[in-house]
Amino acid sequence: MFRWRLHGNGRTIAPDAIVLPEERLAWPLTIGIGAQHVIAMFGATFLVPLLTGFPPSTTLLFSGIGTLLFLTITRNRVPSYLGSSFAFIAPITASTQADSMGAALGGVMVTGILLALLGLLVQKVGTRWIGVLMPPVVMGSIVALIGFNLAPTAYDNFKQSSLTATVTLLAVVLCTALFKGLLGRVSVLLGVLIGYLFAVVRGEVDFAPVSEAAWLGLPEFHSPELNLGLLPMFLPVVVVLLAENVGHVSSVGLMTGRNLDHMVGRTLTSDGLATALSAGFGGSPTTTYGENIGVMSATRVYSTASYWVAGLVAIGLSLSPKVGAAIFTIPAGVLGGVTFVLYGLIGIVGVRMWVDGRVDFSRPKNQITAGVALVVGIANVTWTVDGITLTGIALGTAAALVIYHVMDRLGRLTGTEVVEPAAH
């Protein structure tokens, strides 16, 4: 498993060649590329614990451990880094406010276990049923509403220091527009750094916790608690993780010229187990990372050896409480600016699913499915029944599934012609 054959001379890559997952470059180059993967995931991975209150060092530790677990279960065939999942931010925030961090961790752990079981099912029966249950209009609506549901949270942080937030937002936009390659891929991290420096100049950063923290030490651990009433708000996240993993496998397969569809089950199981393990000790949930696909695309190196390096580097960094303390000094204004971009991008991922799936919005069943689901999610409609709280994410997901399949079934039974409704 730990035997990678050397690509060519180990130092150069021909213009029309790529370094395959089972290959590697010379170890100094492999270590350098592994470090790039750490940089690519760093900003987004740390934003999740910042926004949810989870300990950053614990998140970093289990992102590294989760990555190594992923590589082991997928037998080094699917290069990926498991960073923090933004899809969980809304249910974690709601659960923490309604109960405690332990209850939020319990919800994350159950979701991870369900995702792992789903992976075993996919490994057994394939992926065709997923498209039948959740066609692009449904899956895209669910992913979009999760991102847009977070808009009020982003604005709450933005208002803490609107000037710092605006500078951060502009920095992310400009870095994305001006830089290409690796710098363009880490534009969020660059924007956070620029916003952070601006906040330091304005006296908005307190460095006392950093000076008091030790250089070496174990991360802060927390235990999960099970609150059945909060679980419904976590369940729709499974759909997002499913889409992210399928998309990741498809992207890697396309770039390496291989059909990796048979690996979807293993990636889902790996991601689910990594998420459950992280939640068991107080870390953030995990998912495959598009930022690292960007690094692979830029370097043309898909070697899983570099991901082993990245995972080990992340574990090493997590053993410094001072690193975690430094991350927590990032002020709310900076978070407000960057989350305007990040939460919006989550929503746009859903819109992209509509585009990629060629969803025909001249058909009423697609219009109403997406329209109702988005309004329910953005308005964060809440319904409490027998102690179980259903939030906008859960209700929006249910609305998308029910409306689409009911309208589709009735249309088939009645044979009615689907036409564009009159504009008013």
ZATORRO-903983 format. One line per 10 residues: number of its first residue (from 0); their letters; for each residue x, y, z of N, C-alpha, C. Coordinates in steps of 0.1 Angstrom, whole numbers, always signed. Layout:
N
NUM	A	X Y Z X Y Z X Y Z  ...
END
This chain:
424
0	MFRWRLHGNG	+8 -12 +0 +0 +0 +0 +9 +13 +0  +20 +12 +6 +29 +24 +7 +40 +23 -3  +37 +16 -14 +47 +15 -24 +42 +23 -37  +48 +35 -39 +45 +43 -51 +57 +42 -60  +54 +39 -73 +65 +38 -82 +69 +53 -87  +81 +54 -89 +87 +67 -93 +82 +71 -107  +77 +84 -108 +73 +89 -121 +85 +94 -128  +88 +88 -140 +100 +92 -147 +112 +93 -139  +119 +104 -140 +131 +106 -132 +128 +112 -118  +115 +114 -115 +111 +118 -102 +112 +133 -100
10	RTIAPDAIVL	+117 +140 -110 +119 +155 -109 +112 +163 -119  +108 +157 -130 +101 +165 -140 +88 +158 -145  +79 +165 -151 +67 +160 -156 +65 +165 -171  +64 +156 -180 +63 +160 -194 +50 +168 -196  +50 +177 -206 +38 +186 -208 +25 +179 -209  +25 +167 -215 +13 +159 -218 +11 +148 -208  +18 +148 -197 +18 +137 -187 +12 +142 -174  +8 +132 -166 +3 +135 -152 +10 +124 -143  +11 +128 -130 +15 +118 -120 +3 +111 -114  +2 +98 -117 -10 +91 -113 -10 +88 -98
20	PEERLAWPLT	-22 +85 -92 -23 +82 -78 -13 +72 -72  -9 +62 -80 +0 +52 -76 +14 +55 -78  +17 +67 -84 +30 +72 -86 +34 +83 -76  +47 +87 -77 +51 +98 -69 +64 +104 -75  +66 +117 -72 +79 +123 -76 +89 +120 -65  +101 +126 -66 +111 +125 -56 +106 +130 -43  +110 +124 -32 +104 +128 -19 +105 +143 -15  +116 +150 -18 +115 +164 -15 +104 +172 -23  +102 +168 -36 +91 +174 -43 +77 +170 -38  +76 +157 -34 +64 +152 -29 +60 +159 -16
30	IGIGAQHVIA	+70 +161 -7 +68 +168 +5 +63 +183 +3  +70 +189 -7 +66 +203 -11 +51 +204 -16  +47 +194 -24 +33 +194 -29 +24 +191 -18  +28 +182 -9 +19 +179 +3 +17 +192 +11  +28 +200 +13 +27 +213 +20 +17 +222 +13  +17 +222 -1 +7 +230 -8 -7 +226 -5  -9 +213 -3 -23 +208 +0 -27 +213 +14  -18 +214 +23 -21 +219 +36 -25 +234 +35  -17 +241 +28 -20 +256 +26 -34 +257 +19  -37 +249 +9 -50 +250 +2 -62 +248 +11
40	MFGATFLVPL	-61 +238 +20 -72 +235 +28 -73 +243 +41  -62 +250 +44 -60 +256 +58 -71 +266 +61  -73 +276 +52 -82 +287 +55 -97 +282 +57  -102 +274 +47 -115 +269 +48 -117 +260 +60  -108 +251 +62 -109 +241 +73 -110 +248 +87  -103 +259 +89 -103 +266 +101 -115 +275 +103  -121 +279 +92 -133 +288 +93 -144 +281 +100  -146 +268 +97 -157 +260 +103 -157 +261 +119  -145 +257 +125 -145 +258 +140 -147 +272 +145  -141 +282 +137 -143 +296 +141 -158 +300 +141
50	LTGFPPSTTL	-165 +295 +131 -179 +299 +130 -188 +291 +140  -184 +279 +144 -192 +270 +152 -188 +270 +166  -176 +275 +170 -171 +274 +183 -164 +261 +187  -162 +252 +177 -155 +240 +180 -140 +243 +181  -132 +235 +188 -117 +238 +190 -110 +236 +177  -102 +246 +172 -95 +245 +159 -85 +234 +158  -77 +233 +169 -66 +223 +169 -72 +209 +168  -83 +207 +174 -90 +193 +174 -95 +191 +159  -100 +201 +153 -105 +200 +139 -93 +197 +130  -82 +204 +132 -70 +201 +124 -65 +187 +126
60	LFSGIGTLLF	-64 +182 +138 -60 +169 +141 -68 +158 +134  -81 +160 +135 -89 +149 +129 -91 +151 +114  -88 +163 +109 -88 +164 +94 -76 +156 +89  -65 +157 +96 -53 +149 +92 -56 +134 +94  -61 +130 +105 -64 +116 +108 -74 +111 +98  -85 +119 +95 -95 +115 +86 -90 +113 +72  -80 +122 +68 -74 +120 +55 -67 +107 +53  -59 +104 +64 -52 +91 +63 -61 +79 +63  -72 +80 +71 -83 +70 +71 -89 +68 +57  -92 +80 +51 -98 +80 +37 -88 +73 +27
70	LTITRNRVPS	-76 +76 +28 -66 +70 +18 -65 +55 +21  -66 +51 +33 -65 +37 +37 -77 +29 +31  -89 +34 +34 -101 +27 +30 -102 +27 +14  -98 +38 +8 -99 +38 -7 -86 +32 -13  -78 +26 -5 -66 +19 -10 -57 +27 -19  -56 +40 -15 -47 +49 -23 -51 +51 -37  -64 +49 -40 -68 +51 -54 -75 +64 -57  -79 +71 -47 -86 +83 -48 -79 +94 -40  -71 +103 -47 -64 +113 -39 -74 +124 -34  -73 +126 -21 -83 +136 -15 -78 +140 -1
80	YLGSSFAFIA	-81 +153 +2 -79 +157 +16 -93 +160 +22  -95 +155 +34 -107 +157 +41 -106 +169 +50  -112 +180 +46 -112 +192 +54 -126 +194 +61  -128 +205 +67 -140 +208 +74 -152 +211 +65  -163 +205 +68 -175 +207 +59 -183 +219 +63  -186 +228 +53 -194 +239 +56 -209 +236 +56  -212 +224 +51 -227 +220 +50 -232 +218 +64  -224 +216 +74 -229 +214 +88 -230 +226 +96  -226 +238 +91 -225 +250 +99 -239 +254 +104  -249 +254 +96 -263 +258 +100 -268 +248 +111
90	PITASTQADS	-268 +235 +109 -274 +227 +120 -265 +227 +133  -252 +228 +131 -244 +229 +143 -247 +242 +151  -248 +253 +144 -251 +266 +151 -264 +265 +158  -274 +260 +151 -288 +259 +157 -288 +250 +169  -281 +238 +168 -280 +229 +179 -273 +234 +191  -262 +242 +188 -255 +247 +200 -263 +258 +207  -270 +266 +199 -279 +276 +205 -291 +270 +213  -296 +259 +207 -308 +252 +213 -304 +244 +225  -292 +238 +225 -288 +229 +236 -273 +232 +240  -264 +225 +233 -250 +226 +237 -241 +222 +226
100	MGAALGGVMV	-228 +224 +228 -218 +219 +218 -219 +203 +217  -221 +197 +229 -222 +182 +229 -233 +177 +221  -244 +184 +221 -256 +180 +213 -253 +181 +198  -246 +192 +195 -242 +194 +181 -233 +183 +176  -223 +180 +185 -214 +169 +181 -221 +156 +180  -231 +153 +188 -239 +141 +187 -246 +141 +173  -252 +152 +169 -258 +152 +156 -248 +150 +144  -236 +155 +146 -226 +153 +136 -222 +138 +135  -220 +132 +147 -216 +118 +148 -227 +109 +141  -239 +111 +144 -250 +103 +138 -250 +105 +123
110	TGILLALLGL	-248 +117 +118 -248 +120 +104 -237 +112 +97  -225 +113 +104 -213 +105 +99 -216 +90 +98  -222 +85 +108 -225 +70 +108 -235 +67 +97  -245 +76 +95 -255 +74 +84 -248 +74 +70  -239 +84 +69 -231 +85 +56 -223 +73 +53  -217 +67 +64 -209 +55 +63 -217 +43 +58  -229 +42 +64 -238 +31 +61 -243 +33 +46  -246 +46 +42 -250 +48 +29 -239 +44 +19  -226 +46 +23 -215 +42 +15 -215 +27 +13  -218 +20 +23 -219 +5 +22 -230 +1 +13
120	LVQKVGTRWI	-241 +8 +13 -252 +5 +4 -249 +8 -10  -242 +19 -12 -238 +23 -26 -228 +12 -31  -219 +8 -23 -209 -2 -27 -216 -15 -31  -228 -18 -25 -235 -30 -28 -244 -29 -40  -251 -18 -41 -261 -17 -52 -258 -7 -63  -248 +1 -61 -245 +11 -71 -251 +24 -69  -250 +34 -78 -255 +47 -76 -267 +51 -84  -273 +43 -92 -284 +47 -100 -296 +52 -93  -299 +45 -81 -310 +49 -73 -309 +63 -68  -297 +68 -66 -295 +82 -61 -301 +92 -71
130	GVLMPPVVMG	-299 +90 -84 -304 +99 -94 -319 +98 -95  -325 +86 -92 -339 +85 -93 -346 +92 -81  -340 +90 -69 -346 +97 -57 -344 +112 -57  -331 +116 -61 -328 +130 -61 -322 +134 -74  -331 +137 -84 -326 +142 -97 -320 +156 -95  -313 +161 -105 -306 +174 -103 -314 +185 -97  -327 +187 -101 -334 +198 -96 -336 +197 -81  -338 +185 -76 -339 +182 -61 -326 +184 -54  -316 +177 -59 -303 +178 -52 -297 +192 -52  -299 +199 -64 -294 +213 -65 -302 +222 -55
140	SIVALIGFNL	-315 +220 -54 -323 +228 -45 -318 +226 -30  -316 +214 -26 -312 +211 -13 -298 +217 -9  -289 +216 -18 -275 +222 -16 -276 +237 -16  -284 +243 -25 -285 +257 -25 -292 +263 -13  -302 +257 -8 -309 +262 +4 -300 +261 +16  -291 +251 +17 -282 +251 +29 -273 +263 +29  -268 +266 +17 -259 +278 +17 -267 +291 +20  -278 +293 +13 -286 +305 +15 -292 +306 +29  -294 +295 +35 -300 +295 +49 -290 +302 +59  -277 +302 +55 -267 +308 +64 -265 +323 +63
150	APTAYDNFKQ	-272 +329 +53 -271 +343 +51 -272 +352 +63  -282 +350 +72 -283 +358 +84 -271 +357 +93  -265 +345 +94 -253 +343 +102 -242 +352 +97  -240 +352 +84 -229 +360 +78 -231 +374 +81  -244 +379 +80 -247 +393 +82 -245 +397 +96  -248 +388 +106 -246 +391 +120 -231 +394 +123  -222 +385 +117 -208 +388 +118 -203 +401 +111  -209 +403 +99 -205 +415 +91 -208 +427 +99  -219 +428 +107 -223 +440 +114 -214 +443 +126  -206 +433 +130 -197 +435 +142 -186 +445 +138
160	SSLTATVTLL	-182 +446 +126 -172 +456 +121 -174 +456 +106  -183 +465 +102 -186 +465 +87 -174 +469 +79  -166 +478 +84 -154 +483 +76 -144 +471 +74  -141 +464 +84 -132 +453 +83 -138 +442 +75  -151 +440 +76 -157 +430 +68 -157 +433 +53  -159 +446 +50 -159 +451 +36 -145 +449 +30  -135 +453 +38 -121 +451 +33 -118 +436 +30  -122 +428 +39 -120 +413 +38 -127 +408 +25  -139 +412 +24 -147 +408 +12 -140 +412 -1  -137 +425 -2 -130 +430 -14 -117 +423 -16
170	AVVLCTALFK	-109 +420 -5 -97 +413 -7 -98 +399 -13  -109 +392 -9 -111 +379 -15 -115 +380 -29  -124 +390 -33 -128 +392 -47 -116 +396 -55  -108 +405 -51 -96 +409 -59 -86 +398 -60  -83 +391 -50 -73 +380 -51 -78 +369 -60  -91 +367 -60 -97 +357 -70 -95 +361 -84  -98 +374 -86 -98 +380 -100 -83 +382 -105  -74 +385 -96 -61 +389 -101 -51 +377 -101  -53 +367 -93 -43 +356 -92 -48 +344 -99  -38 +337 -105 -41 +324 -111 -34 +313 -104
180	GLLGRVSVLL	-36 +301 -108 -28 +289 -102 -31 +288 -88  -21 +284 -80 -22 +281 -66 -27 +293 -58  -22 +305 -61 -26 +317 -54 -41 +320 -56  -46 +318 -68 -60 +319 -70 -68 +309 -63  -63 +297 -61 -70 +287 -53 -71 +290 -38  -62 +297 -33 -62 +301 -19 -66 +315 -17  -74 +321 -26 -78 +335 -24 -86 +337 -12  -93 +328 -7 -100 +330 +6 -90 +331 +17  -80 +323 +18 -70 +324 +28 -63 +338 +27  -59 +342 +15 -53 +355 +13 -62 +366 +18
190	GVLIGYLFAV	-75 +365 +14 -84 +375 +19 -85 +376 +34  -85 +365 +40 -86 +364 +55 -73 +371 +61  -62 +368 +55 -49 +374 +60 -49 +389 +58  -54 +394 +47 -54 +408 +45 -64 +415 +55  -76 +409 +56 -86 +414 +66 -81 +414 +80  -73 +403 +83 -68 +402 +97 -57 +413 +99  -49 +415 +90 -39 +426 +92 -46 +439 +93  -56 +442 +85 -64 +454 +87 -70 +455 +101  -75 +444 +106 -81 +444 +119 -71 +446 +130  -59 +441 +128 -48 +444 +137 -44 +458 +138
200	VRGEVDFAPV	-43 +465 +126 -41 +479 +126 -51 +487 +133  -64 +483 +132 -75 +490 +138 -76 +486 +153  -68 +477 +158 -68 +474 +172 -80 +464 +176  -84 +456 +166 -95 +447 +169 -91 +433 +173  -78 +431 +174 -73 +417 +177 -66 +417 +190  -70 +407 +199 -64 +405 +212 -54 +393 +211  -41 +396 +213 -31 +386 +212 -28 +379 +226  -35 +383 +236 -32 +378 +250 -33 +363 +250  -44 +357 +244 -46 +342 +245 -34 +335 +238  -29 +341 +227 -18 +335 +220 -5 +334 +228
210	SEAAWLGLPE	-2 +345 +235 +10 +345 +244 +9 +335 +256  -3 +333 +260 -5 +324 +271 -6 +309 +268  -8 +306 +255 -9 +292 +250 +5 +286 +249  +5 +273 +252 +18 +265 +251 +21 +262 +236  +34 +260 +234 +38 +257 +220 +34 +243 +217  +35 +234 +226 +32 +220 +224 +22 +215 +234  +13 +206 +230 +3 +201 +238 -9 +194 +230  -17 +186 +237 -28 +180 +231 -39 +189 +228  -47 +187 +217 -58 +196 +215 -69 +194 +226  -79 +203 +226 -90 +203 +235 -100 +193 +230
220	FHSPELNLGL	-104 +183 +239 -114 +173 +235 -127 +175 +241  -138 +172 +234 -152 +173 +239 -159 +160 +236  -169 +157 +244 -177 +144 +241 -190 +148 +235  -195 +140 +226 -209 +142 +220 -220 +137 +229  -231 +143 +227 -244 +140 +235 -255 +138 +224  -263 +128 +227 -274 +125 +218 -287 +132 +222  -292 +141 +213 -305 +148 +214 -313 +145 +202  -322 +135 +203 -330 +131 +192 -338 +142 +186  -342 +152 +194 -350 +163 +188 -343 +172 +179  -329 +171 +179 -321 +180 +170 -317 +172 +157
230	LPMFLPVVVV	-318 +159 +157 -313 +152 +146 -319 +155 +132  -332 +158 +131 -338 +161 +118 -331 +172 +111  -325 +182 +118 -319 +193 +111 -305 +189 +105  -300 +178 +109 -287 +173 +104 -289 +164 +92  -300 +157 +91 -302 +147 +80 -300 +152 +66  -305 +164 +63 -303 +169 +49 -289 +170 +45  -280 +172 +54 -266 +174 +51 -260 +161 +44  -266 +150 +47 -262 +137 +40 -263 +139 +25  -273 +146 +20 -274 +148 +6 -263 +157 +0  -259 +167 +8 -247 +175 +4 -235 +167 +3
240	LLAENVGHVS	-232 +159 +13 -220 +151 +14 -220 +141 +3  -232 +135 +0 -233 +126 -11 -229 +133 -25  -234 +145 -27 -231 +152 -39 -216 +156 -40  -211 +160 -28 -197 +164 -28 -187 +152 -31  -190 +141 -26 -182 +129 -28 -183 +124 -42  -195 +123 -47 -197 +119 -61 -190 +129 -71  -192 +142 -68 -185 +152 -76 -170 +150 -76  -165 +148 -64 -150 +146 -62 -145 +134 -70  -152 +123 -69 -147 +111 -76 -148 +113 -91  -159 +119 -95 -160 +122 -110 -149 +131 -115
250	SVGLMTGRNL	-146 +142 -107 -136 +151 -111 -122 +144 -112  -119 +137 -102 -106 +130 -102 -105 +120 -113  -116 +112 -115 -117 +103 -126 -115 +110 -140  -121 +121 -142 -120 +129 -154 -105 +133 -156  -99 +138 -146 -86 +144 -147 -75 +133 -149  -78 +121 -143 -68 +110 -145 -71 +101 -156  -82 +103 -163 -86 +94 -174 -91 +81 -170  -97 +80 -158 -101 +67 -153 -116 +68 -148  -123 +56 -149 -136 +55 -144 -135 +51 -129  -138 +60 -120 -137 +57 -106 -151 +55 -99
260	DHMVGRTLTS	-162 +54 -107 -175 +53 -101 -176 +42 -91  -168 +31 -92 -169 +20 -83 -163 +23 -69  -157 +35 -69 -151 +39 -56 -160 +49 -48  -171 +52 -53 -180 +62 -46 -184 +56 -33  -188 +43 -32 -192 +38 -19 -181 +38 -9  -168 +36 -13 -157 +36 -4 -154 +51 +1  -156 +60 -8 -154 +74 -4 -164 +79 +6  -177 +75 +4 -187 +79 +13 -185 +73 +27  -182 +60 +27 -179 +53 +40 -167 +59 +47  -157 +63 +39 -145 +69 +45 -148 +82 +51
270	DGLATALSAG	-155 +91 +44 -159 +104 +48 -168 +103 +60  -178 +93 +60 -187 +92 +72 -179 +88 +84  -170 +78 +83 -163 +73 +95 -154 +84 +100  -148 +92 +91 -139 +103 +95 -147 +114 +103  -159 +117 +98 -168 +126 +104 -172 +122 +118  -176 +109 +119 -180 +103 +132 -169 +103 +142  -157 +99 +137 -145 +99 +146 -142 +113 +151  -142 +123 +142 -139 +136 +146 -149 +141 +156  -162 +139 +154 -172 +144 +163 -171 +137 +177  -165 +125 +177 -164 +118 +190 -154 +124 +199
280	FGGSPTTTYG	-146 +133 +194 -136 +140 +203 -137 +155 +202  -147 +160 +195 -149 +175 +195 -144 +182 +183  -140 +174 +172 -136 +181 +160 -147 +183 +150  -145 +191 +140 -155 +194 +130 -157 +183 +120  -169 +182 +114 -172 +172 +104 -163 +174 +92  -161 +164 +84 -152 +164 +73 -159 +162 +59  -152 +166 +49 -157 +163 +35 -145 +164 +26  -146 +159 +13 -136 +161 +3 -135 +176 -1  -123 +180 -5 -121 +194 -7 -118 +198 -21  -126 +207 -27 -123 +212 -40 -111 +220 -41
290	ENIGVMSATR	-107 +227 -30 -94 +234 -30 -82 +226 -34  -82 +213 -29 -71 +204 -32 -72 +199 -46  -84 +198 -52 -85 +194 -66 -78 +205 -74  -80 +218 -70 -73 +229 -77 -58 +227 -77  -52 +223 -65 -38 +221 -65 -34 +210 -74  -42 +199 -75 -38 +188 -84 -39 +192 -98  -49 +200 -101 -51 +205 -115 -39 +214 -119  -35 +222 -110 -24 +232 -113 -10 +225 -114  -8 +214 -105 +5 +208 -105 +5 +195 -114  -7 +190 -118 -8 +178 -126 -2 +166 -118
300	VYSTASYWVA	-2 +167 -105 +3 +156 -96 -9 +151 -88  -13 +138 -90 -24 +132 -84 -20 +121 -74  -7 +121 -71 -1 +111 -62 -7 +111 -48  -12 +100 -43 -17 +99 -30 -6 +100 -19  +7 +99 -24 +18 +101 -14 +18 +115 -9  +15 +125 -17 +15 +138 -13 +4 +141 -2  -7 +133 -3 -18 +135 +6 -14 +128 +20  -7 +118 +19 -1 +112 +32 +7 +123 +39  +15 +129 +31 +24 +140 +37 +15 +151 +43  +5 +155 +35 -4 +166 +40 -11 +162 +53
310	GLVAIGLSLS	-16 +150 +54 -23 +145 +66 -13 +145 +78  -1 +140 +76 +9 +140 +87 +13 +154 +91  +14 +163 +82 +17 +177 +85 +6 +183 +93  -7 +181 +90 -18 +186 +97 -18 +181 +111  -16 +168 +113 -15 +162 +126 -4 +169 +135  +7 +171 +128 +18 +178 +136 +15 +192 +140  +8 +200 +131 +4 +213 +135 -6 +214 +146  -15 +204 +146 -25 +203 +156 -20 +202 +170  -8 +197 +172 -2 +195 +185 +4 +208 +191  +1 +219 +185 +5 +232 +190 -7 +240 +194
320	PKVGAAIFTI	-10 +241 +207 -22 +249 +212 -20 +264 +208  -8 +269 +206 -6 +282 +202 -11 +285 +188  -11 +275 +179 -17 +276 +166 -32 +278 +167  -38 +270 +175 -53 +271 +177 -57 +284 +183  -49 +289 +193 -52 +302 +199 -50 +313 +189  -40 +312 +180 -39 +323 +170 -50 +323 +161  -55 +312 +157 -67 +311 +148 -79 +318 +154  -81 +316 +167 -93 +321 +174 -92 +336 +176  -81 +342 +173 -80 +357 +174 -86 +364 +162  -90 +357 +152 -96 +363 +140 -109 +369 +144
330	PAGVLGGVTF	-111 +382 +142 -123 +389 +147 -135 +386 +139  -147 +390 +144 -159 +387 +137 -161 +394 +124  -155 +406 +123 -156 +414 +111 -149 +407 +99  -138 +400 +101 -131 +393 +91 -140 +381 +87  -145 +374 +97 -154 +363 +94 -166 +367 +86  -172 +378 +90 -183 +384 +82 -181 +386 +68  -169 +392 +65 -166 +394 +51 -163 +382 +43  -156 +372 +49 -153 +360 +41 -165 +351 +40  -174 +351 +50 -186 +342 +48 -196 +347 +39  -196 +360 +35 -204 +365 +25 -201 +358 +12
340	VLYGLIGIVG	-188 +355 +10 -184 +347 -2 -187 +333 +0  -182 +327 +11 -183 +312 +12 -197 +307 +13  -206 +313 +20 -220 +309 +21 -227 +310 +7  -223 +321 +1 -229 +323 -13 -224 +312 -22  -212 +309 -21 -206 +298 -30 -213 +285 -28  -216 +282 -15 -224 +269 -12 -237 +269 -20  -244 +281 -19 -256 +282 -27 -254 +280 -42  -244 +286 -47 -241 +286 -61 -237 +272 -66  -232 +264 -57 -229 +250 -60 -242 +243 -64  -253 +246 -56 -266 +240 -60 -271 +245 -73
350	VRMWVDGRVD	-269 +258 -76 -273 +263 -89 -265 +257 -100  -252 +254 -98 -244 +248 -108 -249 +233 -110  -254 +227 -100 -260 +213 -102 -272 +214 -112  -279 +225 -111 -290 +227 -120 -285 +228 -135  -274 +236 -136 -269 +239 -149 -263 +226 -155  -254 +219 -147 -248 +207 -151 -258 +196 -154  -269 +196 -147 -279 +186 -149 -289 +190 -159  -287 +202 -165 -296 +207 -176 -311 +207 -172  -313 +212 -160 -327 +213 -155 -335 +222 -163  -346 +218 -168 -355 +226 -176 -365 +234 -167
360	FSRPKNQITA	-362 +246 -165 -371 +254 -157 -383 +260 -164  -386 +255 -176 -398 +258 -182 -409 +249 -177  -405 +238 -170 -414 +228 -165 -419 +232 -151  -432 +233 -149 -437 +237 -136 -432 +229 -124  -430 +216 -126 -426 +208 -115 -412 +211 -110  -404 +216 -119 -390 +220 -116 -390 +234 -109  -399 +243 -115 -400 +256 -110 -405 +256 -95  -416 +248 -93 -422 +248 -79 -413 +241 -69  -407 +230 -74 -398 +223 -65 -387 +232 -60  -380 +238 -69 -369 +247 -65 -373 +260 -57
370	GVALVVGIAN	-384 +266 -62 -389 +278 -56 -394 +276 -42  -402 +266 -39 -407 +264 -26 -396 +260 -16  -387 +251 -21 -376 +246 -12 -367 +258 -8  -364 +267 -18 -355 +278 -15 -361 +288 -5  -374 +291 -7 -381 +300 +2 -381 +295 +16  -385 +282 +17 -385 +276 +31 -372 +276 +37  -361 +273 +30 -348 +273 +35 -343 +287 +39  -345 +297 +30 -340 +310 +33 -348 +317 +44  -361 +314 +45 -369 +320 +56 -366 +312 +69  -360 +301 +68 -357 +292 +80 -370 +289 +87
380	VTWTVDGITL	-380 +284 +79 -393 +280 +85 -390 +269 +96  -396 +271 +107 -393 +261 +118 -406 +255 +123  -406 +242 +126 -418 +235 +130 -413 +225 +141  -420 +226 +153 -416 +218 +164 -428 +208 +167  -425 +195 +167 -435 +185 +169 -430 +175 +179  -437 +174 +191 -433 +164 +201 -418 +165 +205  -414 +178 +206 -400 +180 +211 -390 +179 +200  -394 +176 +187 -385 +175 +176 -386 +187 +168  -375 +194 +166 -375 +207 +159 -370 +205 +144  -379 +209 +135 -375 +208 +121 -373 +223 +116
390	TGIALGTAAA	-361 +225 +111 -357 +239 +107 -359 +240 +92  -355 +252 +87 -356 +254 +73 -349 +245 +64  -338 +240 +68 -330 +230 +60 -337 +217 +59  -342 +212 +70 -349 +199 +70 -362 +200 +62  -370 +211 +65 -383 +213 +59 -381 +216 +44  -371 +224 +40 -369 +227 +26 -365 +214 +19  -357 +205 +25 -353 +193 +19 -366 +184 +17  -374 +183 +27 -386 +175 +26 -395 +181 +15  -396 +194 +14 -405 +201 +4 -400 +197 -10  -386 +198 -12 -381 +195 -25 -384 +180 -29
400	LVIYHVMDRL	-382 +171 -20 -385 +157 -24 -399 +154 -26  -408 +159 -17 -422 +156 -18 -428 +163 -30  -426 +176 -32 -432 +183 -43 -428 +177 -57  -415 +174 -58 -410 +169 -71 -417 +156 -74  -416 +146 -65 -421 +133 -68 -437 +132 -69  -443 +141 -61 -458 +141 -62 -462 +147 -76  -456 +158 -80 -459 +164 -92 -455 +155 -104  -444 +149 -103 -439 +140 -113 -449 +128 -115  -453 +122 -104 -462 +111 -104 -476 +114 -110  -481 +126 -105 -494 +130 -110 -494 +133 -125
410	GRLTGTEVVE	-482 +139 -129 -481 +142 -143 -481 +130 -152  -475 +119 -147 -474 +107 -155 -488 +100 -155  -495 +101 -144 -508 +94 -143 -518 +101 -152  -518 +114 -152 -528 +122 -159 -524 +124 -174  -511 +123 -177 -506 +125 -190 -508 +140 -194  -508 +149 -185 -509 +163 -188 -497 +168 -195  -499 +177 -204 -488 +184 -211 -481 +194 -202  -468 +194 -201 -461 +203 -193 -457 +215 -201  -463 +227 -196 -460 +239 -203 -456 +250 -194  -450 +261 -199 -446 +272 -191 -458 +280 -187
420	PAAH	-460 +282 -173 -471 +290 -168 -471 +304 -173  -482 +310 -175 -482 +324 -180 -476 +333 -170  -468 +343 -176 -462 +353 -167 -472 +364 -163  -469 +369 -151 -479 +380 -146 -471 +392 -143
END
